[in-house]
Amino acid sequence: MKILWVISAVLILSTSCTTQGKEKTAETAGLNHMTKDYGSLGKDAPKETEQWGQLAGEWECISKDLDRRDKENPQWYSNRATWQWEYVLGGHAVLNRYWQEDNSPNPVTKDFFATGIFIFNPKTSLWEAVVLNTRAHRISSKFQASFKDGKIEMHDGSGTWLVTFFNIKKNSFDWKYEVLKEDGGWKSISEISAKRKHKIGEFNI
């Protein structure tokens, strides 16, 4: 299950993924509002806004999720996904939009949509975020996130799950959703590998 920020959200956290042999695009998936203008950091915005703003653009993704219904033999399955990030609120916040097909063994819906908004709070030096998606049909509780050693880690303070953006490069990044195990360790149950659809340099983003 995605949290986006879609995570769900965001949480978080909206964007564009395709694979060979299938013609489904951001437009046919209902994301025809996407453009090549993803905004920029606001002149008076906290510089830390770039920590998530560096993802501004459109990403083609492969999402892997763990089907845990059979606890003795959990199985991974893969889906295509699309993720779009952009600066909003005059460059003071970052918004994402996420679409994922659902080829799980027990699909809830054919398509999964999520969106999240992220803003850096200079008083706490932490990110704050909320997300919503087409399954829960509600706004999430407030999540917090921090940027350290090139990674973004997000959680809700419960200590039961953790979302991490890592291996962040100009044209690729990885994402994982982990849950706390009984032995105190972490277990990954959802992962995303993302590649920028339009690499930096192809047009100004």
MIFI-775384 format. One line per 4 residues: number of its first residue (from 0); their letters; for each residue x, y, z of N, C-alpha, C. Coordinates in Angstrom, 2 decimals, padded with zeros to 5 digits. Layout:
N
NUM	A	X,Y,Z,X,Y,Z,X,Y,Z ~ ...
This chain:
205
0	MKIL	000.85,-001.19,000.00,000.00,000.00,000.00,000.87,001.22,000.00 ~ 000.57,002.13,-000.87,001.37,003.34,-000.95,000.84,004.39,000.02 ~ 001.73,005.16,000.59,001.32,006.25,001.45,001.60,007.52,000.66 ~ 001.28,008.27,000.11,001.76,009.37,-000.61,001.04,010.56,-000.24
4	WVIS	002.13,009.78,000.04,002.28,010.89,-000.36,002.00,010.88,-001.29 ~ 001.74,009.44,-001.69,001.33,008.74,-002.22,001.95,009.22,-002.07 ~ 002.85,009.14,-000.87,003.30,009.23,-000.02,003.75,009.34,-000.35 ~ 001.41,008.05,-000.48,000.49,007.37,-000.48,000.65,007.49,-000.62
8	AVLI	002.30,010.50,-000.35,002.09,011.01,-000.47,002.46,010.77,-000.35 ~ 001.62,011.11,-000.54,001.63,011.80,-000.40,001.49,011.44,-000.67 ~ 001.60,010.41,-000.28,001.38,010.84,000.31,000.97,010.87,-000.34 ~ 004.20,010.79,-001.18,003.91,011.19,-001.56,003.84,011.25,-001.98
12	LSTS	005.36,011.13,-002.02,004.90,011.17,-002.44,004.82,011.04,-003.79 ~ 002.61,011.16,-008.05,001.90,011.95,-008.97,002.80,012.38,-010.12 ~ 002.47,012.17,-011.56,003.63,012.03,-012.44,003.43,011.07,-013.61 ~ 004.59,010.34,-014.32,004.24,009.54,-015.49,005.13,008.35,-015.80
16	CTTQ	004.57,007.10,-015.79,005.36,005.90,-016.04,004.76,005.05,-017.14 ~ 005.59,004.59,-018.06,005.13,003.73,-019.15,006.12,002.63,-019.36 ~ 005.67,001.54,-019.99,006.58,000.45,-020.33,006.31,000.00,-021.74 ~ 007.26,-000.70,-022.34,007.12,-001.14,-023.71,005.94,-002.08,-023.83
20	GKEK	005.27,-001.98,-025.00,004.17,-002.88,-025.28,002.84,-002.38,-024.78 ~ 002.84,-001.31,-023.97,001.59,-000.74,-023.48,001.58,000.73,-023.82 ~ 000.43,001.21,-024.30,000.34,002.57,-024.78,-000.25,003.52,-023.75 ~ -000.48,003.04,-022.54,-001.07,003.89,-021.52,-000.09,005.01,-021.19
24	TAET	-000.53,006.22,-021.25,000.33,007.37,-021.00,-000.27,008.20,-019.89 ~ 000.44,009.26,-019.51,-000.08,010.15,-018.49,-001.43,010.71,-018.92 ~ -001.56,010.99,-020.22,-002.82,011.57,-020.69,-003.95,010.56,-020.59 ~ -003.73,009.31,-021.05,-004.81,008.34,-021.00,-005.08,007.89,-019.58
28	AGLN	-004.11,008.09,-018.68,-004.33,007.74,-017.28,-005.05,008.85,-016.54 ~ -005.38,009.93,-017.23,-006.12,011.01,-016.60,-005.22,012.13,-016.08 ~ -003.93,012.08,-016.43,-003.02,013.12,-015.95,-002.68,014.08,-017.07 ~ -003.67,014.44,-017.90,-003.40,015.26,-019.05,-003.14,016.72,-018.70
32	HMTK	-003.13,017.03,-017.41,-002.81,018.40,-016.99,-001.31,018.59,-016.86 ~ -000.53,017.52,-017.02,000.92,017.63,-016.86,001.51,018.53,-017.93 ~ 002.49,019.32,-017.56,003.19,020.18,-018.51,004.67,020.08,-018.23 ~ 005.46,020.76,-019.06,006.90,020.77,-018.87,007.34,021.91,-017.95
36	DYGS	006.40,022.66,-017.42,006.72,023.74,-016.51,006.46,023.28,-015.10 ~ 007.52,022.95,-014.37,007.37,022.42,-013.02,007.72,023.46,-011.96 ~ 007.78,024.74,-012.35,008.03,025.80,-011.40,009.47,025.86,-010.95 ~ 009.71,026.70,-009.96,011.05,026.89,-009.43,010.97,027.39,-008.00
40	LGKD	012.09,027.36,-007.31,012.15,027.81,-005.93,011.77,029.28,-005.83 ~ 010.87,029.61,-004.90,010.47,030.99,-004.70,011.60,031.85,-004.18 ~ 011.62,033.09,-004.57,012.71,034.00,-004.18,012.83,034.11,-002.67 ~ 011.70,034.11,-001.96,011.71,034.25,-000.50,011.45,032.93,000.23
44	APKE	011.43,031.83,-000.50,011.16,030.54,000.12,012.41,030.01,000.82 ~ 012.24,029.19,001.87,013.40,028.56,002.51,014.20,027.76,001.48 ~ 015.51,027.89,001.50,016.34,027.18,000.53,016.15,025.68,000.65 ~ 015.79,025.20,001.84,015.58,023.76,002.04,014.46,023.21,001.15
48	TEQW	013.61,024.10,000.61,012.54,023.66,-000.27,013.10,022.88,-001.46 ~ 014.34,023.13,-001.80,014.97,022.42,-002.90,015.22,020.94,-002.59 ~ 015.19,020.58,-001.31,015.45,019.19,-000.96,014.44,018.27,-001.62 ~ 013.18,018.66,-001.63,012.18,017.92,-002.38,011.99,018.50,-003.77
52	GQLA	012.24,019.79,-003.90,012.10,020.43,-005.21,013.03,019.86,-006.26 ~ 014.12,019.24,-005.83,015.05,018.65,-006.80,014.38,017.53,-007.61 ~ 013.24,017.05,-007.14,012.51,016.02,-007.88,011.56,016.61,-008.91 ~ 011.48,017.93,-009.00,010.55,018.56,-009.94,010.74,018.00,-011.34
56	GEWE	009.65,017.51,-011.92,009.71,016.91,-013.23,008.79,015.71,-013.30 ~ 008.93,014.94,-014.36,008.07,013.80,-014.60,008.93,012.53,-014.64 ~ 008.48,011.49,-013.94,009.29,010.30,-013.75,008.55,009.05,-014.20 ~ 009.25,008.19,-014.91,008.74,006.89,-015.28,009.22,005.89,-014.24
60	CISK	008.32,005.08,-013.72,008.64,004.27,-012.55,008.21,002.82,-012.70 ~ 008.89,001.99,-011.95,008.46,000.62,-011.71,008.23,000.49,-010.21 ~ 007.02,000.08,-009.86,006.65,-000.07,-008.46,006.56,-001.55,-008.12 ~ 007.16,-001.94,-007.02,007.09,-003.32,-006.55,006.43,-003.34,-005.18
64	DLDR	005.46,-004.23,-005.01,004.75,-004.34,-003.74,004.71,-005.78,-003.28 ~ 004.71,-005.96,-001.99,004.71,-007.30,-001.41,003.30,-007.70,-001.02 ~ 002.80,-008.76,-001.64,001.49,-009.31,-001.29,001.69,-010.19,-000.06 ~ 001.19,-009.75,001.09,001.45,-010.44,002.36,000.26,-011.26,002.86
68	RDKE	-000.72,-011.50,002.00,-001.88,-012.27,002.45,-001.50,-013.68,002.86 ~ -000.57,-014.27,002.10,-000.04,-015.58,002.48,001.23,-015.33,003.29 ~ 001.11,-015.32,004.61,002.23,-014.97,005.45,003.40,-015.94,005.33 ~ 003.11,-017.16,004.94,004.16,-018.17,004.80,004.91,-018.03,003.48
72	NPQW	004.28,-017.41,002.50,004.90,-017.29,001.19,004.50,-015.98,000.52 ~ 004.93,-014.84,001.07,004.60,-013.54,000.47,005.25,-013.40,-000.91 ~ 004.55,-012.75,-001.83,005.02,-012.63,-003.20,005.11,-011.16,-003.62 ~ 006.20,-010.83,-004.32,006.35,-009.49,-004.88,005.67,-009.44,-006.25
76	YSNR	005.06,-008.31,-006.58,004.51,-008.09,-007.91,004.86,-006.66,-008.33 ~ 004.88,-006.44,-009.64,005.33,-005.15,-010.18,004.21,-004.44,-010.94 ~ 004.28,-003.11,-010.92,003.35,-002.27,-011.66,004.11,-001.12,-012.30 ~ 003.55,-000.60,-013.37,004.06,000.65,-013.93,003.49,001.81,-013.12
80	ATWQ	004.22,002.88,-013.07,003.72,004.06,-012.36,004.27,005.33,-013.00 ~ 003.62,006.43,-012.68,004.00,007.74,-013.16,004.01,008.69,-011.96 ~ 005.05,009.47,-011.85,005.17,010.40,-010.72,005.58,011.77,-011.22 ~ 004.81,012.77,-010.88,005.14,014.14,-011.26,005.30,014.99,-010.01
84	WEYV	006.35,015.79,-010.00,006.62,016.71,-008.90,006.74,018.13,-009.46 ~ 006.24,019.10,-008.70,006.35,020.49,-009.14,006.33,021.44,-007.94 ~ 006.96,022.58,-008.14,006.89,023.65,-007.16,005.51,024.30,-007.24 ~ 004.91,024.61,-006.09,003.62,025.30,-006.04,003.70,026.40,-004.98
88	LGGH	002.62,027.14,-004.82,002.54,028.24,-003.85,003.69,029.22,-004.05 ~ 003.91,029.57,-005.32,004.96,030.54,-005.60,006.35,030.01,-005.29 ~ 006.52,028.69,-005.35,007.83,028.11,-005.09,008.13,027.90,-003.63 ~ 007.09,027.97,-002.77,007.28,027.76,-001.33,006.94,026.35,-000.89
92	AVLN	006.36,025.54,-001.77,005.99,024.17,-001.42,006.16,023.30,-002.65 ~ 006.06,022.00,-002.44,006.21,021.03,-003.53,004.99,020.11,-003.53 ~ 004.45,019.88,-004.71,003.27,019.04,-004.88,003.63,017.83,-005.75 ~ 003.09,016.66,-005.42,003.27,015.53,-006.33,001.94,014.94,-006.74
96	RYWQ	001.97,014.28,-007.89,000.81,013.54,-008.40,001.33,012.16,-008.81 ~ 000.60,011.13,-008.42,001.07,009.77,-008.66,-000.04,008.93,-009.26 ~ 000.31,008.17,-010.30,-000.63,007.21,-010.88,000.07,005.86,-010.95 ~ -000.66,004.80,-010.61,-000.11,003.46,-010.69,-001.19,002.50,-011.17
100	EDNS	-000.83,001.65,-012.12,-001.75,000.59,-012.48,-001.78,-000.42,-011.33 ~ -002.81,-001.23,-011.25,-002.90,-002.20,-010.17,-003.04,-003.60,-010.74 ~ -001.90,-004.30,-010.83,-001.90,-005.68,-011.30,-001.66,-006.64,-010.14 ~ -002.05,-006.22,-008.95,-001.83,-007.06,-007.78,-002.71,-008.31,-007.85
104	PNPV	-002.38,-009.33,-007.08,-003.21,-010.54,-007.05,-004.63,-010.28,-006.59 ~ -004.83,-009.19,-005.88,-006.15,-008.85,-005.37,-006.40,-007.35,-005.58 ~ -006.53,-006.93,-006.85,-006.63,-005.50,-007.13,-007.86,-004.86,-006.50 ~ -007.66,-003.68,-005.95,-008.77,-002.92,-005.38,-009.47,-002.14,-006.48
108	TKDF	-008.68,-001.47,-007.31,-009.19,-000.74,-008.46,-008.18,-000.92,-009.58 ~ -008.58,-000.62,-010.80,-007.67,-000.77,-011.94,-006.52,000.23,-011.86 ~ -006.83,001.44,-011.44,-005.83,002.50,-011.33,-005.80,003.03,-009.91 ~ -004.62,003.47,-009.49,-004.46,004.05,-008.17,-003.87,005.44,-008.34
112	FATG	-004.55,006.45,-007.80,-004.08,007.83,-007.88,-003.81,008.35,-006.46 ~ -002.79,009.17,-006.35,-002.50,009.81,-005.06,-001.86,011.16,-005.32 ~ -001.95,012.02,-004.34,-001.29,013.32,-004.43,-000.89,013.75,-003.03 ~ 000.13,014.56,-002.94,000.60,015.05,-001.64,001.22,016.43,-001.79
116	IFIF	001.19,017.20,-000.73,001.83,018.51,-000.73,002.80,018.59,000.44 ~ 003.96,019.16,000.18,005.07,019.17,001.13,005.57,020.60,001.31 ~ 005.78,021.00,002.54,006.30,022.34,002.80,007.30,022.28,003.95 ~ 008.38,023.03,003.83,009.42,023.03,004.86,009.10,024.07,005.92
120	NPKT	009.11,023.64,007.18,008.83,024.53,008.30,010.16,025.00,008.89 ~ 010.55,026.24,008.65,011.86,026.72,009.14,011.95,026.79,010.66 ~ 010.80,026.84,011.36,010.84,026.91,012.83,011.23,025.58,013.45 ~ 010.86,024.48,012.79,011.19,023.16,013.32,012.31,022.48,012.53
124	SLWE	012.67,023.08,011.38,013.67,022.50,010.47,013.22,021.13,009.98 ~ 011.90,020.93,009.86,011.34,019.68,009.37,010.35,019.96,008.24 ~ 010.17,018.97,007.38,009.14,019.04,006.38,007.81,018.59,006.98 ~ 006.73,019.18,006.51,005.39,018.77,006.88,004.64,018.41,005.60
128	AVVL	003.83,017.35,005.66,003.16,016.87,004.45,001.82,016.25,004.79 ~ 000.90,016.33,003.83,-000.35,015.58,003.89,-000.59,015.00,002.51 ~ -001.30,013.85,002.47,-001.58,013.22,001.19,-003.01,012.69,001.16 ~ -003.48,012.38,-000.03,-004.77,011.71,-000.18,-004.70,010.84,-001.42
132	NTRA	-005.55,009.80,-001.44,-005.54,008.89,-002.58,-006.92,008.36,-002.86 ~ -007.03,007.61,-003.96,-008.35,007.17,-004.43,-008.86,005.94,-003.70 ~ -008.11,005.42,-002.75,-008.60,004.28,-001.97,-009.14,004.74,-000.63 ~ -008.34,005.52,000.09,-008.79,005.97,001.41,-009.86,007.05,001.32
136	HRIS	-009.82,007.86,000.26,-010.76,008.96,000.07,-010.82,009.87,001.30 ~ -009.66,010.21,001.81,-009.60,011.16,002.91,-008.21,011.77,002.94 ~ -008.07,012.88,003.63,-006.77,013.52,003.80,-006.04,012.81,004.93 ~ -004.78,012.53,004.73,-004.00,011.82,005.74,-003.75,012.71,006.96
140	SKFQ	-003.27,012.11,008.02,-002.77,012.90,009.13,-001.48,013.58,008.66 ~ -000.95,014.48,009.45,000.25,015.21,009.04,001.48,014.33,009.21 ~ 002.29,014.28,008.17,003.55,013.55,008.23,004.70,014.53,008.39 ~ 005.79,014.05,008.94,007.01,014.85,009.04,008.12,014.18,008.27
144	ASFK	009.06,014.97,007.78,010.18,014.42,007.03,011.42,015.26,007.27 ~ 012.57,014.64,007.08,013.84,015.34,007.23,014.80,014.88,006.13 ~ 015.72,015.75,005.80,016.72,015.47,004.77,018.08,015.32,005.45 ~ 018.73,014.18,005.25,020.01,013.92,005.87,020.81,012.94,005.03
148	DGKI	022.09,013.25,004.86,023.00,012.38,004.10,022.44,012.03,002.73 ~ 021.80,013.01,002.10,021.29,012.80,000.75,020.00,012.02,000.67 ~ 019.38,011.70,001.81,018.14,010.94,001.83,017.03,011.75,002.48 ~ 015.80,011.49,002.07,014.63,012.08,002.71,013.88,010.95,003.42
152	EMHD	013.65,011.11,004.71,012.91,010.11,005.48,011.62,010.73,006.00 ~ 010.51,010.02,005.83,009.21,010.54,006.23,008.47,009.52,007.10 ~ 007.70,010.03,008.08,006.96,009.16,009.00,005.84,009.97,009.65 ~ 005.04,009.30,010.48,003.95,010.01,011.17,004.18,010.11,012.67
156	GSGT	005.39,009.73,013.12,005.70,009.81,014.54,005.32,008.57,015.32 ~ 004.64,007.62,014.69,004.21,006.42,015.40,005.35,005.42,015.58 ~ 006.36,005.52,014.72,007.47,004.58,014.78,007.16,003.23,014.18 ~ 006.02,003.12,013.48,005.62,001.83,012.91,005.93,001.71,011.42
160	WLVT	006.19,002.83,010.76,006.53,002.78,009.34,007.48,003.92,008.99 ~ 008.16,003.75,007.88,009.14,004.74,007.44,009.20,004.74,005.92 ~ 009.14,005.91,005.33,009.30,006.08,003.89,010.63,006.77,003.64 ~ 011.39,006.27,002.69,012.70,006.83,002.40,012.88,007.06,000.91
164	FFNI	013.29,008.27,000.55,013.76,008.59,-000.80,015.28,008.52,-000.74 ~ 015.90,007.74,-001.60,017.35,007.58,-001.51,017.93,007.36,-002.91 ~ 019.26,007.30,-002.98,019.95,007.22,-004.28,019.46,008.34,-005.19 ~ 019.25,009.52,-004.63,018.70,010.63,-005.40,019.77,011.22,-006.31
168	KKNS	019.54,011.13,-007.60,020.43,011.71,-008.61,019.62,012.62,-009.52 ~ 020.29,013.28,-010.45,019.58,014.22,-011.31,018.47,013.55,-012.11 ~ 018.71,012.32,-012.54,017.75,011.68,-013.43,017.23,010.34,-012.93 ~ 017.40,010.07,-011.64,016.88,008.83,-011.08,016.82,008.94,-009.56
172	FDWK	015.95,008.15,-008.95,015.92,008.03,-007.50,015.19,006.75,-007.13 ~ 015.36,006.32,-005.89,014.67,005.14,-005.37,013.82,005.54,-004.17 ~ 012.80,004.74,-003.92,011.84,004.99,-002.83,011.49,003.66,-002.19 ~ 011.31,003.66,-000.87,010.86,002.43,-000.21,009.98,002.76,000.98
176	YEVL	009.06,001.84,001.25,008.15,001.94,002.39,008.42,000.74,003.27 ~ 008.84,001.00,004.50,009.18,-000.08,005.42,008.26,-000.06,006.62 ~ 008.02,-001.24,007.18,007.22,-001.36,008.39,008.08,-002.01,009.47 ~ 007.74,-001.69,010.71,008.50,-002.20,011.84,008.16,-003.67,012.11
180	KEDG	009.18,-004.50,012.24,008.97,-005.92,012.54,008.94,-006.14,014.05 ~ 008.49,-007.29,014.44,008.39,-007.61,015.86,009.76,-007.62,016.53 ~ 010.82,-007.93,015.78,012.16,-007.97,016.37,012.83,-006.60,016.42 ~ 012.08,-005.56,015.99,012.61,-004.21,016.04,013.30,-003.76,014.78
184	GWKS	013.46,-004.66,013.81,014.06,-004.30,012.54,013.00,-003.76,011.57 ~ 013.46,-003.39,010.37,012.55,-002.85,009.37,012.41,-003.82,008.20 ~ 011.20,-003.91,007.66,010.93,-004.77,006.51,010.33,-003.95,005.39 ~ 010.95,-004.00,004.22,010.44,-003.26,003.06,009.25,-004.01,002.46
188	ISEI	008.14,-003.31,002.24,006.97,-003.94,001.64,006.54,-003.24,000.35 ~ 007.18,-002.13,000.02,006.86,-001.42,-001.20,008.09,-000.64,-001.66 ~ 008.39,-000.71,-002.95,009.59,-000.07,-003.48,009.30,000.54,-004.85 ~ 009.97,001.65,-005.14,009.81,002.30,-006.44,011.19,002.67,-006.96
192	SAKR	011.42,002.39,-008.23,012.60,002.90,-008.92,012.11,003.86,-009.98 ~ 012.65,005.09,-009.98,012.15,006.14,-010.86,013.26,006.67,-011.75 ~ 012.92,006.91,-013.01,013.84,007.51,-013.96,013.16,008.71,-014.59 ~ 013.88,009.80,-014.68,013.30,011.03,-015.21,012.91,010.84,-016.67
196	KHKI	011.67,011.18,-017.01,011.19,011.02,-018.37,011.93,011.93,-019.33 ~ 012.10,013.17,-018.93,012.86,014.14,-019.72,014.11,014.48,-018.93 ~ 015.23,013.95,-019.34,016.45,014.17,-018.58,016.82,015.64,-018.56 ~ 017.44,016.05,-017.46,017.89,017.44,-017.34,018.77,017.77,-018.53
200	GEFN	018.47,018.86,-019.20,019.21,019.25,-020.37,018.37,019.15,-021.63 ~ 017.32,018.28,-021.59,016.45,018.18,-022.76,015.52,019.37,-022.87 ~ 015.11,019.88,-021.73,014.40,021.17,-021.70,014.59,021.74,-020.30 ~ 014.34,023.00,-020.16,014.60,023.67,-018.89,013.57,023.30,-017.85
204	I	014.01,022.58,-016.79,013.09,022.27,-015.70,013.68,022.79,-014.40
